[in-house]
Every structure is written in structure tokens, then in C-alpha cells.
Amino acid sequence: MLGLIEGKSQRKAYIDAGYSTKGKSGEYLDKEASTLFKNRKVSGRYEKLRQEVAEQSKWTRQKAFEEYEWLKNVAKNDIEIEGVKKATADAFLASLDGMNRMTLGNEVLANKKIETEIKMLEKKIEQIDKGDSGTEDKIKQLHDAITEVIVNE
């Protein structure tokens, strides 16, 4: 049964479950595996296991989202306490990006405002890296922009 859950063919799952293959043709094994799967108890067990695996997958996605949220909160806290630093700002942006990707799947970001804010923050980080005039002022602007994103969540 687990073989089917793992994506194996009925024949392979049948063999892995320990049924004898000695002297039996592939066609025979396919027929036996199919007949076995049509048994209500077997197909019911398969469906239950499939649902459990699906539920575990959801938990994994939820856990990953929680990790992104934790990273975002730690970065936010560091920014509020110690001011903006490139590594902290990068971690904050990466967590927002990861949360957005998980929430919206692999689709293009539906919320153009968030996408624009991320790009704006990345440009400000680049300006800080280049050491353009008024670094202190730019750090303040970046801090304000990040704070605005956090408040608007």
C-alpha cells in the first residue's frame, strides 16, 4: 500500500508488499494487483493513507511558513533595536518574499503593491551598499519603509 502512496505502479507495490512473483508473468501480476486494489478494504486503506500523507504535506508547508514568519519577526526586532543593517534587511526581505511565494504559490505576485515595495527596498539597500551621499539618511529611509511594510501587513 505504501508503494502506491509513494507513486509506484500497482505491480511494483504488489511485489514490494511481499506477494510471490515466482513463475508468474507480468500480466498475471498486474491482474492480481488490480484485483487486490479493487477490494474495498484495500482501497479504503489506500485512501486513508493518501489523506494522511496529504495532511503531513500541509503541516510541512505550515511549518515552513512559520519558519519564514519567525525569521521575519527576528529581523524586524533587530531592525527596531539595532537599526538597519544589510544582513538584517536582506533576511527581512527574504522572509517576506518566501511567505509571499508560499501564500501565492508559483504564480506571479498578485499584489503589485508588495512587489513594488520589495523592489524599492532592494534599491535602497543597493544605494546603501554603494555608499551614496547621506548614508545615515538612507538608513533612516530604509527603516521607515520597512516599518511601513510591517505596519501595513
C-alpha positions, 0 to 999 in steps of 0.5 A, a space after each residue: 500500500 505504501 508503494 502506491 502512496 509513494 507513486 509506484 505502479 500497482 505491480 511494483 507495490 504488489 511485489 514490494 508488499 511481499 506477494 510471490 512473483 515466482 513463475 508468474 508473468 507480468 500480466 498475471 501480476 498486474 491482474 492480481 494487483 488490480 484485483 487486490 486494489 479493487 477490494 474495498 478494504 484495500 482501497 479504503 486503506 489506500 485512501 486513508 493513507 493518501 489523506 494522511 500523507 496529504 495532511 503531513 504535506 500541509 503541516 510541512 508547508 505550515 511549518 515552513 511558513 512559520 519558519 519564514 514568519 519567525 525569521 521575519 519577526 527576528 529581523 524586524 526586532 533587530 531592525 527596531 533595536 539595532 537599526 538597519 543593517 544589510 544582513 538584517 534587511 536582506 533576511 527581512 526581505 527574504 522572509 517576506 518574499 518566501 511567505 509571499 511565494 508560499 501564500 501565492 504559490 508559483 504564480 506571479 505576485 498578485 499584489 503589485 503593491 508588495 512587489 513594488 515595495 520589495 523592489 524599492 527596498 532592494 534599491 535602497 539597500 543597493 544605494 546603501 551598499 554603494 555608499 551614496 551621499 547621506 548614508 545615515 539618511 538612507 538608513 533612516 529611509 530604509 527603516 521607515 519603509 520597512 516599518 511601513 511594510 510591517 505596519 501595513 501587513 
